[in-house]
Amino acid sequence: RRSSDLLCHYPIGTWLRPERWWVAGLSLICMVLAVESGYRNVLFAFVLLTMVAAWCYYSWRSLFLPAALFIVALILLVASSNNVIHLPTNKLPLIAQRTLSFLPADWDEEAIESGKASNAFRKNIQDVYIKEYLTKSPLIGNGFYINTKEFQNFNDALRYGRGDASYLLSKTFIEGKLFHTGWISVYDTVGIIGSMAFIALGWNVICVAAHLVFGPKADRRSSLFPFYVWILCNLVTMMITFFTVFGDFKQTFMDLCVYAIVLSQLSDLENISDVPVPLSDHKGQFEFTGSKGAYYGYYNRP
């Protein structure tokens, strides 16, 4: 969230200004914290957020940013493989190595195995759900109801080792509505119809935000323009990461509703005419200038 504030209010092209040195420093700290989180989805969201913010200000020219980073990474990789330089990547904290373990480098085996275990955990949940739950209420979903008895039974079986551990773990998370997968989270709750409505809502909210940033009335000098960019960046990042990395339907839907309300008000402000609308003349009625009692402002009666 803090990185989105920096990227939207201070475009990357302005970071070279002497008075903006602190912006680059804080962004670097945000990137380090994303790596130190141990979660690859956090790093992915950070990179995606950076790209969307750059695109809002620089359009297709923002593609030079990932191209330059890719070239630098390729040079470092080739130089390291040919022993020209030595990158002690396996000396980084294990939690940081876990975040970066998808990159080709010399990582600690423990970090690599931790990343593989996370992938296997999510895949097992998907496999069990597709096999046993996919055909249950496919149109309208199963809602937010949790069968606490079934959840406790699988949790106890897992705790005392009564059965296949990976299968019981997947069943426990499914029964507890902890899917760790975006499409399952929305499909199980509201079914096919609700999933289509959810995607339509996300798409329309993104389109409205994009209209405020790229539309014919977009004013880049407006004090609200960075706020428009901030909304668009968060919406795009939230929806893409929901379906690609990790998604929780309940939290994402509530966030979408909040963004939709805010964008509705901003769109009304943009469409307001500059010509004042005259108010009708209410004859025989006092002008209301404040709260002055229960009978103030009513018609005069003889």
Residue, then its C-alpha position, 0 to 999 in steps of 0.5 A: r500500500r505504501s509503495s502504491d502511494l509513492l508510485c502514484h504521487y511521484p512518477i518514476g521519471t521524477w525520481l532523479r530530481p535532487e528533491r525526490w531522492w527520498v522517494a527512490g530510497l523509500s521505494l527500495i525499502c518497500m521492495v526489500l520488505a516485499v522480498e523479506s515477507g517470504y511470500r511470492n505473491v507480495l513480490f508479484a503484486f509489488v512488481l505489477l503495481t510498479m508497472v501499472a503506475a508507470w503505464c498510467y504516466y508513461s504509456w507504452r514507454s513504461l515497457f522500457l522498465p521491465a526490459a532494462l531490469f531483465i537485461v540487468a538480471l540476464i547479465l548478472l546471471v551469465a556473469s555469475s555462471n561464468n565465474v566472472i562475479h560471485l553472487p552469494t544468493n544462498k547467504l541471504p536470509l532464508i525467508a528472502q530466499r523463499t520469496l526469490s526461489f523461483l529465479p534461477a540462482d544458487w539458493d539454499e535447499e531449504a528455501i527451495e523445498s519450502g517454495k515447492a511445498s507451498n506449490a504442492f499444498r495449493k495444488n492438492i487443495q485444487d485437486v481435492y476440490i475439483k474431484e469432490y466439491l466442484t459439482k456441488s451447487p455449481l450455479i449459485g454456490n454454497g455461500f459462506y456457511i462452514n460445516t464446523k462438525e466436518f471441519q473439526n473431524f478432519n482437523d482431529a484426524l489430521r492432528y492424530g495422524r488418522g489417514d493421508a496427511s496431505y489429503l486431510l490437510s486439503k480437506t481441512f482447509i476446504e471445509g474451513k473455506l480457506f481455499h488459498t486459490g482465487w477462482i475456488s474462493v469465488y466459485d464455491t461461495v457464489g457459483i458460476i453466476g456469481s463468479m461471472a457477476f464478480i468478474a463483471l463488477g471488477w472489470n467495470v470498476i477498472c474501466v471507470a477508473a481507467h476512464l478517469v486516468f486515460g479518458p478525454k477529460a483526464d487532467r494530469r495537472s489536477s490534484l485528484f489525478p494521483f488519486y485516480v492513478w492510485i485507485l486504478c493501480n490497486l484495482v488492477t493489482m487486486m483483480i489480477t493477483f486474485f486469480t493468479v496468485f492468491g485470492d479471498f473472495k469475501q475481502t476482495f468483494m468488500d474492497l471492490c464495493v468500496y472502490a465502486i462507491v468512491l468511483s461513483q462519487l468521483s464520476d459524478l464530480e467529473n460530470i457536474s456542469d460548471v453552470p449553476v442550477p437555479l433553485s426554485d423559489h419557495k414562496g411563503q417559506f422562510e430561508f433556512t440558514g441553520s438549525k434554529g428550532a423545530y418550527y423554523g422554516y415551515y410555512n406561515r400560518p395565520 
